[in-house]
Amino acid sequence: MKMFLIFWLCVQNPITSLEQTCVQNIIYDVSYNTKEECREASIKLAKELTQIPDTYVTTFCTTKIIKNT
């Protein structure tokens, strides 16, 4: 079982349309072996993205069973 990082990025800007205000991204090309690895990656990602003015990030980690087909 692997851990994956999911995040939402929202930009607070009154002239940006609501449909383009928030973006969800599920990172499938990177996986983690433990909750701690994923948690550390989510903290690093949030710190990097929140340096952008009026940008808000929510992250969480989830586990999925990967079947090799």
PyMOL commands that set and color helices and strands:
alter all, ss='L'
color gray80, all
select helices_A, chain A and resi 18-20+35-49
alter helices_A, ss='H'
color red, helices_A
select strands_A, chain A and resi 2-11+22-26+55-64
alter strands_A, ss='S'
color yellow, strands_A
deselect
rebuild
show_as cartoon
